[in-house]
Amino acid sequence: MAANLFGEVRESAHRNGDDLLSAGLGLAGLRAKAPAFAEAAAPTPVELRRRAIHASWAGIADLGPLGGYGTLYGAVPAVPGREYTAFMHVPGARAPHRVLLQVPDDFDASARCVVVAASSGSRGVYGAISLAGAWGLPRGCAVAYTDKGAGSGYFDLDSQTGVALDGTRAVRGDAPLEFAPEAAGQGVAVKHAHSGDNPEADWGRHVLQAAQFALAMLDRAYPAQAPFTPANTRVIATGVSNGAGAVLQAAGLDDAHVLSGVVALAPNVHVEGHGRALYDYVSEAARLLPCALADARFDAVPFARVQGALPPAWAARCARLHAAGVLEGADLAAQARSALERLHAGGWDDAALATAASSTAFDLWRAVAATYASAYLRATPAAMPCGFHFGALDAHGAPVAADAATRAAWWSDASGIPPGAGALLLGGSEASADPTAPGIDCLRALWTGDTADARTLHAAVAATAARLPRAGLPLIVAHGEADGLLPVAFTATPYVAALEAAGRAPVYWRIPHAQHFDAFLAVPGFGDRYVPLLPYGYAALDRLWAHLADGAPLPVSRRFATAPRGARALERAALDLNSAR
């Protein structure tokens, strides 16, 4: 354990107007705007933590007035306690991952429980708090988190500053940093893209190290009850999205039987020979979806039109791909049909494509593909593939060094993948009707081509495949059938099929009318069509706990009878949660 630590362990207490689950904000504060810093360029560790927790809740949960959080499901009670945080190294990795343990004051040392979670997306270390923290802390469980080698500890090349253990910024060499690349230069370096480690291949190891960190810190917190071990402490792994993929990777590596059970919600996962890898369908979507969404069937889909009209760049994508011989059709409608047929042939269905309009409108496909390609190719900040780089621009669109206030807020506010929080995705574009096409074509060619870089990328992607978990490990996978970012046809369904073919017995919950981003459900017109995903995560954890603690049978695999929320407030009957009991 000590050999894997990078620097000190920081301990902090959170009581009397502060707490573990919401940093004292409560549900009302989490629903409000992000708390301000007293000094924008020099926030305190307390302020940074509070805002990071707020951002993690706001980025994952539907806290809107119609969504039912706090009434139909979920709660945000005040949970006083202590936190322990550190940087840890996976053997052979260049950059550390941040780990953090929350120990509530009412931790039950006689019924020892640890929930270990990896952040969703590429978020910072609190990125799973709305699932793991909200379920585990009020029950007296300790909750351990890892940023799984990604996170928001951006390094500013212009000022040579990064993020220290307490969240504040420090100059390289003055303190251990969350991320400090060897490269010099200008702009912004992001750990997920520029660590040189392909962190996705180590997600499972990050989770298992976080579990080991949790047990060691419980020894420190409760020395009279030590040692805390997997033999006397239940360790439940859970996560959403990439975090769910991480806990499934951990399950496949858990030869020491550290984990007692796993709940994976909308996992980014693939097994060799089963499903499609993330980079494959993300780069495909980046190229084809703008054109496919021109089809008339998407006219009423949220985010597929701007003030009732197709974005001009999307129409230009159709014409460009037709001119390149990729699509058939003499007019926009025929070209859109051709793009749609190609996506259907690859396994996309219309439910996933409709919600994928949001990722297309927000240019998320390009941002994800550029970041992951950089990680797979172990690129430096100055040599990202396809001409991309991260940096800041001034009001006139000229490159500029990020100012102190922007840098200070990265750790609390950034998602781990630019653009956002003043760090932008730059390059890979041209002055044309379809300006992002050159970079996107290049990113797609890294999957479909046979260059040296393409072969390197394929090898890196292969290293991210999950192994099968041990026989008998209780495992529940829940996934929304309308997920447009990680379509269920590429992820959960083939993963479960691979487990079943190998004689495993996972529980698989399929949730119609659930998509990937609960936080988007507060957007008018979008949430009308869907139900939230988090309630099924809480229900799955309840059922797993009943199985582990009380010997209750695991639930059966099922497809829930959900109903879209509509324009009214969510009703419990729309979730069909009673059938999960």
C-alpha positions, 0 to 999 in steps of 0.5 A: 500500500505505502509503495503505491502512495505518491506523497502524503495522505490528507485528512479533513473533518466535515461537520457543523455546517459542512458534511460529506455528501453535499459539503453543507449545501443540502438538496436546495444548495445543490439545486442552486447555482454553483457557490462562488469563491470569495477570491476568484483567483485564490479559492480556499480548499474548503471552497474548492471542495464545496464547488467540486461536490456541487459540480459532480451532483449537477453533472450527473443527477436530475435535480430539476423541479419535475424530476422527483429527486428527494421525493420519489427517490434519493435524498441528501441528508447531512452526513458528518465525517472525515475524508482521507485523500491521496495520490496513488500509482498503479505500477508502471504508470507515469501519472497518479490517480487521486483516491478519496475515502469518506468515513461517516461519523456513524460508520458501523464498525460492527457491520463493516461496509465500503462502497468503492466507486470510480468517477463517471466520464473523465470527471474528478474524484467526486464524480460518483458521489450522487450514486455511491455517496448518496446510497452508502454514506447515509447507511453508515458505509465508508465510500471510496472514490478514484478519478481512475487516471483522468479527472480535472487536475489540469496542468497549465503549461504557460504558468507551469502550475497544476493541482495539489492534493488540497485542490489548490494550484501549485507550481511544478516542483513545489508540491506533489501534483495530480498531474504534471507532464514532462512536456513544456510549451503553451496551452492546457494539458489534461491527464486523461489525454496526456498522461502517457499511460492509456489510463482506461486500460488500468481502470480496474486496477484503479478501483482495486487500489481505491478499495485497498486505500479504503481498508488502510484508512479505516485501519487508521480511523479505527485502530482498535477495530483494525485490521479491516480486510476483505474477509471482514468488510463488505466491499461493494463496487459501483459506478455510472458510465465510465465508472461502471466500466471501471468496476466491471474491469475491476471485477475481472481482475479481482483474483484476491476476492476483494469485491463482495458485489458489483452494480454497474449503471450504463457501463462503458464496457466491451469484452474481446469479441463482444460488442463494439469499443467506445472509440469505434462508435464514437468516431462513427457517430462524429462523422455520420450523425450530423447528416443522419439527423437531417432525416425527417423522423428527427424533426421533433427530436430535442437538440436535432433542430435549432429554432426549427431548422437543421444546423447548416453545418449538418447539411454540409456534412451530408454534401461532403460525405456524398462528394467523398463517395461515402453516402448515396443520394442526390439531395439532402433527404436521400443522403440523410437516409444513406447515413441513417442506413449505415448507422442502422447497419452498425447496430444503432437503433432510432431510440439511441439515435434520438438521444444521440442528437444531444451529444451531436449538438454539444459536439461531444463526439469530437471532444471524446474522440480527440481525448481518447485518441490522444490517450491511446496514442500516448500523445503529448500536449503539443502532438495530439492526433489530427491537429488538435490541442487544448488551450484558451482563447481571448475575446477575439478568438486568438490563443491566450494563456488562461488567467488565474481565475480560470485556472483556479476553477478547473479542479472544481468545475471542469469535466475532465474532457475539454471544452469547458471551464475555459479550456477549449478543444482547438485545431482539427478544423478549417474555414468551410461550411463544415468546419470540424470535418477534417479533424473528424475524418482524421479521427475516424481514419485512426479506426478504419485505416491501417497506418502505424498510428491506427495500429497503435490505437487498435492495440491500445483499445484492445488493452481496455477490454474487460475480463470476465468476473469470477464465478459466483460474484454477485453482479447487477448491470442496469442500462437505459435502452435509449442511451445515445452515448453508450448504446446498450447494443454495443455495451451492456447487452453483449457484455451480459451475453458474454458472461452468460455464455461463460456460465456466469449469472449476472442480473441484467436490468433493461430500462426503456425510456432511460438515456445516459444523462440524467442531468439533461432531464431538467432541460425543457422538452427533453426530460418529457420523453424519459425517466431517470437512471439513478433510481435503478442504481439505488434499487440495485444497490438495495437488492445487492445489500439485502443479498449480502447482508440478509441472504435475500435472493438476488433480483431477476433479470428483467425489462421494466415497464417504464413510461415517459415523464411527460410535461408533468412531474415524474410519478413513481408509477412511471419508474415501475420500481416496485417490480425490482423488489 
